[in-house]
Amino acid sequence: MNNSQNISYQAGQAKGQAQEKGNQIMEQASNAAQSAKETMQEAGQQMKATAQGAANAVKNATGMNK
């Protein structure tokens, strides 16, 4: 392999490695976003349940739940 071919090969190797690293970073970002989405959905469900419980407590205290 001559010098020009070697440089071309090395450039191709570097490009492939950079693309793979980029893919890994994108996958990590996607996983983080999915995790954040799930966490927010869980928090929303907890808030909804808490609000419903509070509303029921008010209804019970005021006699509106009969």
Predicted model as a PDB file, atoms N, CA, C, CB and O in Angstrom, pLDDT in the B-factor column:
MODEL        1                                                                  
ATOM      1  N   MET A   1       0.858  -1.162   0.000  1.00 68.00           N  
ATOM      2  CA  MET A   1       0.000   0.000   0.000  1.00 68.00           C  
ATOM      3  C   MET A   1       0.908   1.230   0.000  1.00 68.00           C  
ATOM      4  CB  MET A   1      -0.978  -0.005   1.230  1.00 68.00           C  
ATOM      5  O   MET A   1       1.814   1.342   0.826  1.00 68.00           O  
ATOM      6  N   ASN A   2       0.658   2.148  -0.930  1.00 85.00           N  
ATOM      7  CA  ASN A   2       1.491   3.343  -0.968  1.00 85.00           C  
ATOM      8  C   ASN A   2       0.982   4.370   0.053  1.00 85.00           C  
ATOM      9  CB  ASN A   2       1.505   3.952  -2.394  1.00 85.00           C  
ATOM     10  O   ASN A   2      -0.055   4.174   0.687  1.00 85.00           O  
ATOM     11  N   ASN A   3       1.725   5.450   0.195  1.00 87.00           N  
ATOM     12  CA  ASN A   3       1.425   6.453   1.210  1.00 87.00           C  
ATOM     13  C   ASN A   3       0.041   7.069   1.014  1.00 87.00           C  
ATOM     14  CB  ASN A   3       2.482   7.543   1.192  1.00 87.00           C  
ATOM     15  O   ASN A   3      -0.683   7.286   1.985  1.00 87.00           O  
ATOM     16  N   SER A   4      -0.326   7.348  -0.224  1.00 90.00           N  
ATOM     17  CA  SER A   4      -1.626   7.951  -0.520  1.00 90.00           C  
ATOM     18  C   SER A   4      -2.758   7.003  -0.124  1.00 90.00           C  
ATOM     19  CB  SER A   4      -1.727   8.310  -2.018  1.00 90.00           C  
ATOM     20  O   SER A   4      -3.766   7.425   0.443  1.00 90.00           O  
ATOM     21  N   GLN A   5      -2.577   5.718  -0.432  1.00 92.00           N  
ATOM     22  CA  GLN A   5      -3.604   4.739  -0.067  1.00 92.00           C  
ATOM     23  C   GLN A   5      -3.700   4.601   1.453  1.00 92.00           C  
ATOM     24  CB  GLN A   5      -3.298   3.369  -0.710  1.00 92.00           C  
ATOM     25  O   GLN A   5      -4.790   4.450   2.005  1.00 92.00           O  
ATOM     26  N   ASN A   6      -2.556   4.653   2.113  1.00 93.00           N  
ATOM     27  CA  ASN A   6      -2.529   4.525   3.567  1.00 93.00           C  
ATOM     28  C   ASN A   6      -3.251   5.703   4.226  1.00 93.00           C  
ATOM     29  CB  ASN A   6      -1.077   4.438   4.071  1.00 93.00           C  
ATOM     30  O   ASN A   6      -4.018   5.517   5.171  1.00 93.00           O  
ATOM     31  N   ILE A   7      -3.005   6.898   3.728  1.00 94.00           N  
ATOM     32  CA  ILE A   7      -3.661   8.083   4.270  1.00 94.00           C  
ATOM     33  C   ILE A   7      -5.166   8.003   4.026  1.00 94.00           C  
ATOM     34  CB  ILE A   7      -3.077   9.369   3.640  1.00 94.00           C  
ATOM     35  O   ILE A   7      -5.962   8.348   4.900  1.00 94.00           O  
ATOM     36  N   SER A   8      -5.548   7.549   2.842  1.00 93.00           N  
ATOM     37  CA  SER A   8      -6.959   7.409   2.512  1.00 93.00           C  
ATOM     38  C   SER A   8      -7.624   6.376   3.421  1.00 93.00           C  
ATOM     39  CB  SER A   8      -7.128   7.013   1.037  1.00 93.00           C  
ATOM     40  O   SER A   8      -8.740   6.575   3.899  1.00 93.00           O  
ATOM     41  N   TYR A   9      -6.918   5.273   3.648  1.00 94.00           N  
ATOM     42  CA  TYR A   9      -7.433   4.225   4.539  1.00 94.00           C  
ATOM     43  C   TYR A   9      -7.625   4.768   5.956  1.00 94.00           C  
ATOM     44  CB  TYR A   9      -6.475   3.011   4.559  1.00 94.00           C  
ATOM     45  O   TYR A   9      -8.657   4.540   6.587  1.00 94.00           O  
ATOM     46  N   GLN A  10      -6.626   5.482   6.437  1.00 95.00           N  
ATOM     47  CA  GLN A  10      -6.703   6.033   7.794  1.00 95.00           C  
ATOM     48  C   GLN A  10      -7.833   7.058   7.915  1.00 95.00           C  
ATOM     49  CB  GLN A  10      -5.365   6.679   8.183  1.00 95.00           C  
ATOM     50  O   GLN A  10      -8.513   7.129   8.938  1.00 95.00           O  
ATOM     51  N   ALA A  11      -8.021   7.849   6.859  1.00 96.00           N  
ATOM     52  CA  ALA A  11      -9.112   8.827   6.863  1.00 96.00           C  
ATOM     53  C   ALA A  11     -10.458   8.113   6.913  1.00 96.00           C  
ATOM     54  CB  ALA A  11      -9.034   9.741   5.616  1.00 96.00           C  
ATOM     55  O   ALA A  11     -11.371   8.540   7.620  1.00 96.00           O  
ATOM     56  N   GLY A  12     -10.573   7.029   6.162  1.00 95.00           N  
ATOM     57  CA  GLY A  12     -11.802   6.238   6.182  1.00 95.00           C  
ATOM     58  C   GLY A  12     -12.058   5.631   7.548  1.00 95.00           C  
ATOM     59  O   GLY A  12     -13.192   5.605   8.027  1.00 95.00           O  
ATOM     60  N   GLN A  13     -10.988   5.138   8.177  1.00 96.00           N  
ATOM     61  CA  GLN A  13     -11.097   4.570   9.518  1.00 96.00           C  
ATOM     62  C   GLN A  13     -11.574   5.644  10.507  1.00 96.00           C  
ATOM     63  CB  GLN A  13      -9.734   3.976   9.970  1.00 96.00           C  
ATOM     64  O   GLN A  13     -12.468   5.394  11.315  1.00 96.00           O  
ATOM     65  N   ALA A  14     -10.980   6.825  10.440  1.00 96.00           N  
ATOM     66  CA  ALA A  14     -11.337   7.914  11.348  1.00 96.00           C  
ATOM     67  C   ALA A  14     -12.788   8.337  11.135  1.00 96.00           C  
ATOM     68  CB  ALA A  14     -10.396   9.117  11.146  1.00 96.00           C  
ATOM     69  O   ALA A  14     -13.513   8.611  12.092  1.00 96.00           O  
ATOM     70  N   LYS A  15     -13.202   8.385   9.870  1.00 96.00           N  
ATOM     71  CA  LYS A  15     -14.587   8.755   9.559  1.00 96.00           C  
ATOM     72  C   LYS A  15     -15.554   7.727  10.143  1.00 96.00           C  
ATOM     73  CB  LYS A  15     -14.790   8.874   8.027  1.00 96.00           C  
ATOM     74  O   LYS A  15     -16.569   8.086  10.741  1.00 96.00           O  
ATOM     75  N   GLY A  16     -15.236   6.464   9.968  1.00 96.00           N  
ATOM     76  CA  GLY A  16     -16.094   5.400  10.494  1.00 96.00           C  
ATOM     77  C   GLY A  16     -16.190   5.457  12.010  1.00 96.00           C  
ATOM     78  O   GLY A  16     -17.267   5.281  12.580  1.00 96.00           O  
ATOM     79  N   GLN A  17     -15.054   5.704  12.662  1.00 96.00           N  
ATOM     80  CA  GLN A  17     -15.055   5.797  14.118  1.00 96.00           C  
ATOM     81  C   GLN A  17     -15.868   7.002  14.583  1.00 96.00           C  
ATOM     82  CB  GLN A  17     -13.619   5.888  14.649  1.00 96.00           C  
ATOM     83  O   GLN A  17     -16.605   6.911  15.565  1.00 96.00           O  
ATOM     84  N   ALA A  18     -15.740   8.123  13.890  1.00 97.00           N  
ATOM     85  CA  ALA A  18     -16.493   9.329  14.249  1.00 97.00           C  
ATOM     86  C   ALA A  18     -17.990   9.091  14.073  1.00 97.00           C  
ATOM     87  CB  ALA A  18     -16.037  10.533  13.391  1.00 97.00           C  
ATOM     88  O   ALA A  18     -18.792   9.521  14.903  1.00 97.00           O  
ATOM     89  N   GLN A  19     -18.365   8.411  12.998  1.00 97.00           N  
ATOM     90  CA  GLN A  19     -19.785   8.114  12.772  1.00 97.00           C  
ATOM     91  C   GLN A  19     -20.319   7.201  13.873  1.00 97.00           C  
ATOM     92  CB  GLN A  19     -19.992   7.459  11.386  1.00 97.00           C  
ATOM     93  O   GLN A  19     -21.427   7.406  14.367  1.00 97.00           O  
ATOM     94  N   GLU A  20     -19.544   6.206  14.252  1.00 97.00           N  
ATOM     95  CA  GLU A  20     -19.971   5.284  15.301  1.00 97.00           C  
ATOM     96  C   GLU A  20     -20.119   6.020  16.629  1.00 97.00           C  
ATOM     97  CB  GLU A  20     -18.971   4.123  15.441  1.00 97.00           C  
ATOM     98  O   GLU A  20     -21.086   5.797  17.358  1.00 97.00           O  
ATOM     99  N   LYS A  21     -19.173   6.887  16.944  1.00 96.00           N  
ATOM    100  CA  LYS A  21     -19.252   7.669  18.181  1.00 96.00           C  
ATOM    101  C   LYS A  21     -20.496   8.562  18.144  1.00 96.00           C  
ATOM    102  CB  LYS A  21     -17.963   8.527  18.379  1.00 96.00           C  
ATOM    103  O   LYS A  21     -21.205   8.690  19.142  1.00 96.00           O  
ATOM    104  N   GLY A  22     -20.752   9.176  16.993  1.00 97.00           N  
ATOM    105  CA  GLY A  22     -21.948  10.002  16.850  1.00 97.00           C  
ATOM    106  C   GLY A  22     -23.211   9.190  17.064  1.00 97.00           C  
ATOM    107  O   GLY A  22     -24.148   9.654  17.715  1.00 97.00           O  
ATOM    108  N   ASN A  23     -23.243   7.986  16.524  1.00 97.00           N  
ATOM    109  CA  ASN A  23     -24.400   7.105  16.707  1.00 97.00           C  
ATOM    110  C   ASN A  23     -24.591   6.751  18.176  1.00 97.00           C  
ATOM    111  CB  ASN A  23     -24.237   5.825  15.876  1.00 97.00           C  
ATOM    112  O   ASN A  23     -25.718   6.720  18.670  1.00 97.00           O  
ATOM    113  N   GLN A  24     -23.494   6.486  18.870  1.00 97.00           N  
ATOM    114  CA  GLN A  24     -23.570   6.151  20.293  1.00 97.00           C  
ATOM    115  C   GLN A  24     -24.113   7.330  21.095  1.00 97.00           C  
ATOM    116  CB  GLN A  24     -22.186   5.738  20.825  1.00 97.00           C  
ATOM    117  O   GLN A  24     -24.947   7.151  21.983  1.00 97.00           O  
ATOM    118  N   ILE A  25     -23.641   8.527  20.784  1.00 97.00           N  
ATOM    119  CA  ILE A  25     -24.103   9.721  21.496  1.00 97.00           C  
ATOM    120  C   ILE A  25     -25.589   9.947  21.235  1.00 97.00           C  
ATOM    121  CB  ILE A  25     -23.286  10.965  21.070  1.00 97.00           C  
ATOM    122  O   ILE A  25     -26.339  10.278  22.153  1.00 97.00           O  
ATOM    123  N   MET A  26     -26.013   9.771  19.998  1.00 97.00           N  
ATOM    124  CA  MET A  26     -27.430   9.951  19.671  1.00 97.00           C  
ATOM    125  C   MET A  26     -28.287   8.918  20.396  1.00 97.00           C  
ATOM    126  CB  MET A  26     -27.651   9.849  18.150  1.00 97.00           C  
ATOM    127  O   MET A  26     -29.379   9.237  20.865  1.00 97.00           O  
ATOM    128  N   GLU A  27     -27.802   7.691  20.489  1.00 97.00           N  
ATOM    129  CA  GLU A  27     -28.557   6.657  21.196  1.00 97.00           C  
ATOM    130  C   GLU A  27     -28.661   6.986  22.683  1.00 97.00           C  
ATOM    131  CB  GLU A  27     -27.898   5.280  21.001  1.00 97.00           C  
ATOM    132  O   GLU A  27     -29.717   6.812  23.291  1.00 97.00           O  
ATOM    133  N   GLN A  28     -27.558   7.463  23.266  1.00 97.00           N  
ATOM    134  CA  GLN A  28     -27.585   7.844  24.679  1.00 97.00           C  
ATOM    135  C   GLN A  28     -28.563   9.000  24.906  1.00 97.00           C  
ATOM    136  CB  GLN A  28     -26.169   8.238  25.161  1.00 97.00           C  
ATOM    137  O   GLN A  28     -29.304   9.005  25.889  1.00 97.00           O  
ATOM    138  N   ALA A  29     -28.566   9.966  24.006  1.00 98.00           N  
ATOM    139  CA  ALA A  29     -29.476  11.102  24.128  1.00 98.00           C  
ATOM    140  C   ALA A  29     -30.932  10.635  24.001  1.00 98.00           C  
ATOM    141  CB  ALA A  29     -29.156  12.171  23.054  1.00 98.00           C  
ATOM    142  O   ALA A  29     -31.809  11.105  24.726  1.00 98.00           O  
ATOM    143  N   SER A  30     -31.171   9.722  23.085  1.00 97.00           N  
ATOM    144  CA  SER A  30     -32.519   9.181  22.909  1.00 97.00           C  
ATOM    145  C   SER A  30     -32.973   8.438  24.160  1.00 97.00           C  
ATOM    146  CB  SER A  30     -32.569   8.245  21.692  1.00 97.00           C  
ATOM    147  O   SER A  30     -34.119   8.575  24.589  1.00 97.00           O  
ATOM    148  N   ASN A  31     -32.075   7.654  24.740  1.00 97.00           N  
ATOM    149  CA  ASN A  31     -32.401   6.915  25.964  1.00 97.00           C  
ATOM    150  C   ASN A  31     -32.692   7.880  27.112  1.00 97.00           C  
ATOM    151  CB  ASN A  31     -31.246   5.965  26.348  1.00 97.00           C  
ATOM    152  O   ASN A  31     -33.623   7.665  27.888  1.00 97.00           O  
ATOM    153  N   ALA A  32     -31.900   8.934  27.215  1.00 98.00           N  
ATOM    154  CA  ALA A  32     -32.112   9.927  28.266  1.00 98.00           C  
ATOM    155  C   ALA A  32     -33.453  10.624  28.087  1.00 98.00           C  
ATOM    156  CB  ALA A  32     -30.977  10.957  28.271  1.00 98.00           C  
ATOM    157  O   ALA A  32     -34.169  10.865  29.059  1.00 98.00           O  
ATOM    158  N   ALA A  33     -33.790  10.946  26.846  1.00 97.00           N  
ATOM    159  CA  ALA A  33     -35.072  11.603  26.570  1.00 97.00           C  
ATOM    160  C   ALA A  33     -36.237  10.683  26.909  1.00 97.00           C  
ATOM    161  CB  ALA A  33     -35.151  12.033  25.096  1.00 97.00           C  
ATOM    162  O   ALA A  33     -37.234  11.126  27.481  1.00 97.00           O  
ATOM    163  N   GLN A  34     -36.118   9.425  26.563  1.00 97.00           N  
ATOM    164  CA  GLN A  34     -37.183   8.451  26.865  1.00 97.00           C  
ATOM    165  C   GLN A  34     -37.345   8.302  28.372  1.00 97.00           C  
ATOM    166  CB  GLN A  34     -36.871   7.072  26.222  1.00 97.00           C  
ATOM    167  O   GLN A  34     -38.464   8.250  28.881  1.00 97.00           O  
ATOM    168  N   SER A  35     -36.224   8.234  29.079  1.00 97.00           N  
ATOM    169  CA  SER A  35     -36.267   8.120  30.535  1.00 97.00           C  
ATOM    170  C   SER A  35     -36.926   9.344  31.159  1.00 97.00           C  
ATOM    171  CB  SER A  35     -34.855   7.937  31.099  1.00 97.00           C  
ATOM    172  O   SER A  35     -37.737   9.221  32.076  1.00 97.00           O  
ATOM    173  N   ALA A  36     -36.575  10.521  30.658  1.00 98.00           N  
ATOM    174  CA  ALA A  36     -37.181  11.762  31.169  1.00 98.00           C  
ATOM    175  C   ALA A  36     -38.680  11.779  30.903  1.00 98.00           C  
ATOM    176  CB  ALA A  36     -36.518  12.997  30.526  1.00 98.00           C  
ATOM    177  O   ALA A  36     -39.464  12.199  31.753  1.00 98.00           O  
ATOM    178  N   LYS A  37     -39.068  11.325  29.728  1.00 97.00           N  
ATOM    179  CA  LYS A  37     -40.492  11.275  29.379  1.00 97.00           C  
ATOM    180  C   LYS A  37     -41.245  10.357  30.342  1.00 97.00           C  
ATOM    181  CB  LYS A  37     -40.678  10.791  27.920  1.00 97.00           C  
ATOM    182  O   LYS A  37     -42.320  10.705  30.831  1.00 97.00           O  
ATOM    183  N   GLU A  38     -40.676   9.190  30.607  1.00 97.00           N  
ATOM    184  CA  GLU A  38     -41.328   8.242  31.505  1.00 97.00           C  
ATOM    185  C   GLU A  38     -41.406   8.799  32.924  1.00 97.00           C  
ATOM    186  CB  GLU A  38     -40.581   6.902  31.502  1.00 97.00           C  
ATOM    187  O   GLU A  38     -42.413   8.625  33.609  1.00 97.00           O  
ATOM    188  N   THR A  39     -40.354   9.462  33.358  1.00 97.00           N  
ATOM    189  CA  THR A  39     -40.338  10.058  34.687  1.00 97.00           C  
ATOM    190  C   THR A  39     -41.417  11.134  34.805  1.00 97.00           C  
ATOM    191  CB  THR A  39     -38.953  10.653  34.993  1.00 97.00           C  
ATOM    192  O   THR A  39     -42.119  11.209  35.814  1.00 97.00           O  
ATOM    193  N   MET A  40     -41.545  11.959  33.775  1.00 97.00           N  
ATOM    194  CA  MET A  40     -42.554  13.008  33.791  1.00 97.00           C  
ATOM    195  C   MET A  40     -43.965  12.424  33.772  1.00 97.00           C  
ATOM    196  CB  MET A  40     -42.357  13.944  32.604  1.00 97.00           C  
ATOM    197  O   MET A  40     -44.866  12.949  34.426  1.00 97.00           O  
ATOM    198  N   GLN A  41     -44.154  11.346  33.028  1.00 97.00           N  
ATOM    199  CA  GLN A  41     -45.468  10.708  32.995  1.00 97.00           C  
ATOM    200  C   GLN A  41     -45.821  10.149  34.373  1.00 97.00           C  
ATOM    201  CB  GLN A  41     -45.501   9.586  31.934  1.00 97.00           C  
ATOM    202  O   GLN A  41     -46.962  10.263  34.821  1.00 97.00           O  
ATOM    203  N   GLU A  42     -44.835   9.544  35.042  1.00 97.00           N  
ATOM    204  CA  GLU A  42     -45.068   9.006  36.377  1.00 97.00           C  
ATOM    205  C   GLU A  42     -45.389  10.134  37.355  1.00 97.00           C  
ATOM    206  CB  GLU A  42     -43.843   8.207  36.859  1.00 97.00           C  
ATOM    207  O   GLU A  42     -46.296  10.008  38.178  1.00 97.00           O  
ATOM    208  N   ALA A  43     -44.647  11.230  37.266  1.00 98.00           N  
ATOM    209  CA  ALA A  43     -44.894  12.376  38.140  1.00 98.00           C  
ATOM    210  C   ALA A  43     -46.293  12.932  37.894  1.00 98.00           C  
ATOM    211  CB  ALA A  43     -43.832  13.475  37.914  1.00 98.00           C  
ATOM    212  O   ALA A  43     -46.997  13.290  38.839  1.00 98.00           O  
ATOM    213  N   GLY A  44     -46.691  13.002  36.639  1.00 97.00           N  
ATOM    214  CA  GLY A  44     -48.030  13.475  36.306  1.00 97.00           C  
ATOM    215  C   GLY A  44     -49.112  12.591  36.890  1.00 97.00           C  
ATOM    216  O   GLY A  44     -50.119  13.085  37.396  1.00 97.00           O  
ATOM    217  N   GLN A  45     -48.908  11.294  36.821  1.00 97.00           N  
ATOM    218  CA  GLN A  45     -49.882  10.358  37.383  1.00 97.00           C  
ATOM    219  C   GLN A  45     -49.970  10.517  38.904  1.00 97.00           C  
ATOM    220  CB  GLN A  45     -49.506   8.905  37.018  1.00 97.00           C  
ATOM    221  O   GLN A  45     -51.056  10.467  39.482  1.00 97.00           O  
ATOM    222  N   GLN A  46     -48.812  10.709  39.541  1.00 97.00           N  
ATOM    223  CA  GLN A  46     -48.805  10.898  40.994  1.00 97.00           C  
ATOM    224  C   GLN A  46     -49.518  12.195  41.369  1.00 97.00           C  
ATOM    225  CB  GLN A  46     -47.357  10.910  41.533  1.00 97.00           C  
ATOM    226  O   GLN A  46     -50.271  12.238  42.342  1.00 97.00           O  
ATOM    227  N   MET A  47     -49.276  13.252  40.591  1.00 97.00           N  
ATOM    228  CA  MET A  47     -49.944  14.530  40.863  1.00 97.00           C  
ATOM    229  C   MET A  47     -51.450  14.401  40.677  1.00 97.00           C  
ATOM    230  CB  MET A  47     -49.390  15.638  39.947  1.00 97.00           C  
ATOM    231  O   MET A  47     -52.233  14.941  41.458  1.00 97.00           O  
ATOM    232  N   LYS A  48     -51.841  13.682  39.640  1.00 96.00           N  
ATOM    233  CA  LYS A  48     -53.269  13.480  39.381  1.00 96.00           C  
ATOM    234  C   LYS A  48     -53.922  12.721  40.539  1.00 96.00           C  
ATOM    235  CB  LYS A  48     -53.477  12.714  38.052  1.00 96.00           C  
ATOM    236  O   LYS A  48     -55.007  13.081  40.995  1.00 96.00           O  
ATOM    237  N   ALA A  49     -53.252  11.672  41.007  1.00 97.00           N  
ATOM    238  CA  ALA A  49     -53.787  10.881  42.117  1.00 97.00           C  
ATOM    239  C   ALA A  49     -53.862  11.715  43.397  1.00 97.00           C  
ATOM    240  CB  ALA A  49     -52.920   9.630  42.349  1.00 97.00           C  
ATOM    241  O   ALA A  49     -54.827  11.614  44.155  1.00 97.00           O  
ATOM    242  N   THR A  50     -52.844  12.533  43.631  1.00 96.00           N  
ATOM    243  CA  THR A  50     -52.837  13.394  44.814  1.00 96.00           C  
ATOM    244  C   THR A  50     -53.976  14.413  44.745  1.00 96.00           C  
ATOM    245  CB  THR A  50     -51.481  14.117  44.948  1.00 96.00           C  
ATOM    246  O   THR A  50     -54.670  14.644  45.735  1.00 96.00           O  
ATOM    247  N   ALA A  51     -54.157  15.009  43.591  1.00 96.00           N  
ATOM    248  CA  ALA A  51     -55.235  15.985  43.421  1.00 96.00           C  
ATOM    249  C   ALA A  51     -56.593  15.328  43.604  1.00 96.00           C  
ATOM    250  CB  ALA A  51     -55.152  16.646  42.041  1.00 96.00           C  
ATOM    251  O   ALA A  51     -57.490  15.904  44.219  1.00 96.00           O  
ATOM    252  N   GLN A  52     -56.743  14.138  43.076  1.00 94.00           N  
ATOM    253  CA  GLN A  52     -58.015  13.422  43.225  1.00 94.00           C  
ATOM    254  C   GLN A  52     -58.270  13.101  44.689  1.00 94.00           C  
ATOM    255  CB  GLN A  52     -58.016  12.124  42.385  1.00 94.00           C  
ATOM    256  O   GLN A  52     -59.392  13.230  45.178  1.00 94.00           O  
ATOM    257  N   GLY A  53     -57.216  12.681  45.386  1.00 94.00           N  
ATOM    258  CA  GLY A  53     -57.355  12.396  46.814  1.00 94.00           C  
ATOM    259  C   GLY A  53     -57.730  13.642  47.600  1.00 94.00           C  
ATOM    260  O   GLY A  53     -58.565  13.585  48.503  1.00 94.00           O  
ATOM    261  N   ALA A  54     -57.118  14.757  47.259  1.00 94.00           N  
ATOM    262  CA  ALA A  54     -57.441  16.006  47.943  1.00 94.00           C  
ATOM    263  C   ALA A  54     -58.882  16.421  47.662  1.00 94.00           C  
ATOM    264  CB  ALA A  54     -56.476  17.119  47.515  1.00 94.00           C  
ATOM    265  O   ALA A  54     -59.591  16.867  48.563  1.00 94.00           O  
ATOM    266  N   ALA A  55     -59.305  16.274  46.431  1.00 93.00           N  
ATOM    267  CA  ALA A  55     -60.687  16.617  46.079  1.00 93.00           C  
ATOM    268  C   ALA A  55     -61.663  15.736  46.842  1.00 93.00           C  
ATOM    269  CB  ALA A  55     -60.917  16.474  44.562  1.00 93.00           C  
ATOM    270  O   ALA A  55     -62.685  16.217  47.331  1.00 93.00           O  
ATOM    271  N   ASN A  56     -61.358  14.466  46.945  1.00 93.00           N  
ATOM    272  CA  ASN A  56     -62.228  13.547  47.688  1.00 93.00           C  
ATOM    273  C   ASN A  56     -62.261  13.900  49.175  1.00 93.00           C  
ATOM    274  CB  ASN A  56     -61.756  12.093  47.502  1.00 93.00           C  
ATOM    275  O   ASN A  56     -63.307  13.808  49.817  1.00 93.00           O  
ATOM    276  N   ALA A  57     -61.118  14.301  49.715  1.00 92.00           N  
ATOM    277  CA  ALA A  57     -61.062  14.690  51.126  1.00 92.00           C  
ATOM    278  C   ALA A  57     -61.932  15.917  51.374  1.00 92.00           C  
ATOM    279  CB  ALA A  57     -59.607  14.972  51.556  1.00 92.00           C  
ATOM    280  O   ALA A  57     -62.634  15.986  52.383  1.00 92.00           O  
ATOM    281  N   VAL A  58     -61.891  16.880  50.467  1.00 92.00           N  
ATOM    282  CA  VAL A  58     -62.733  18.075  50.602  1.00 92.00           C  
ATOM    283  C   VAL A  58     -64.198  17.690  50.507  1.00 92.00           C  
ATOM    284  CB  VAL A  58     -62.383  19.123  49.521  1.00 92.00           C  
ATOM    285  O   VAL A  58     -65.020  18.164  51.293  1.00 92.00           O  
ATOM    286  N   LYS A  59     -64.529  16.839  49.555  1.00 90.00           N  
ATOM    287  CA  LYS A  59     -65.914  16.402  49.415  1.00 90.00           C  
ATOM    288  C   LYS A  59     -66.394  15.688  50.682  1.00 90.00           C  
ATOM    289  CB  LYS A  59     -66.060  15.479  48.196  1.00 90.00           C  
ATOM    290  O   LYS A  59     -67.509  15.921  51.148  1.00 90.00           O  
ATOM    291  N   ASN A  60     -65.556  14.828  51.226  1.00 90.00           N  
ATOM    292  CA  ASN A  60     -65.922  14.117  52.443  1.00 90.00           C  
ATOM    293  C   ASN A  60     -66.081  15.096  53.606  1.00 90.00           C  
ATOM    294  CB  ASN A  60     -64.869  13.048  52.781  1.00 90.00           C  
ATOM    295  O   ASN A  60     -67.013  14.969  54.400  1.00 90.00           O  
ATOM    296  N   ALA A  61     -65.185  16.061  53.710  1.00 89.00           N  
ATOM    297  CA  ALA A  61     -65.243  17.011  54.814  1.00 89.00           C  
ATOM    298  C   ALA A  61     -66.457  17.916  54.728  1.00 89.00           C  
ATOM    299  CB  ALA A  61     -63.990  17.846  54.846  1.00 89.00           C  
ATOM    300  O   ALA A  61     -66.989  18.343  55.753  1.00 89.00           O  
ATOM    301  N   THR A  62     -66.893  18.206  53.531  1.00 89.00           N  
ATOM    302  CA  THR A  62     -68.037  19.119  53.364  1.00 89.00           C  
ATOM    303  C   THR A  62     -69.353  18.367  53.188  1.00 89.00           C  
ATOM    304  CB  THR A  62     -67.808  20.034  52.163  1.00 89.00           C  
ATOM    305  O   THR A  62     -70.410  18.986  53.059  1.00 89.00           O  
ATOM    306  N   GLY A  63     -69.296  17.051  53.181  1.00 83.00           N  
ATOM    307  CA  GLY A  63     -70.506  16.264  53.022  1.00 83.00           C  
ATOM    308  C   GLY A  63     -71.006  16.193  51.592  1.00 83.00           C  
ATOM    309  O   GLY A  63     -72.147  15.794  51.358  1.00 83.00           O  
ATOM    310  N   MET A  64     -70.184  16.569  50.639  1.00 81.00           N  
ATOM    311  CA  MET A  64     -70.606  16.555  49.233  1.00 81.00           C  
ATOM    312  C   MET A  64     -70.429  15.178  48.587  1.00 81.00           C  
ATOM    313  CB  MET A  64     -69.817  17.596  48.445  1.00 81.00           C  
ATOM    314  O   MET A  64     -70.803  14.990  47.429  1.00 81.00           O  
ATOM    315  N   ASN A  65     -69.881  14.242  49.299  1.00 69.00           N  
ATOM    316  CA  ASN A  65     -69.553  12.930  48.708  1.00 69.00           C  
ATOM    317  C   ASN A  65     -70.629  11.900  49.018  1.00 69.00           C  
ATOM    318  CB  ASN A  65     -68.193  12.431  49.223  1.00 69.00           C  
ATOM    319  O   ASN A  65     -70.360  10.699  48.990  1.00 69.00           O  
ATOM    320  N   LYS A  66     -71.826  12.347  49.309  1.00 64.00           N  
ATOM    321  CA  LYS A  66     -72.899  11.400  49.649  1.00 64.00           C  
ATOM    322  C   LYS A  66     -73.852  11.224  48.516  1.00 64.00           C  
ATOM    323  CB  LYS A  66     -73.653  11.854  50.871  1.00 64.00           C  
ATOM    324  O   LYS A  66     -74.814  10.464  48.631  1.00 64.00           O  
TER     325      LYS A  66                                                      
ENDMDL                                                                          
END                                                                             
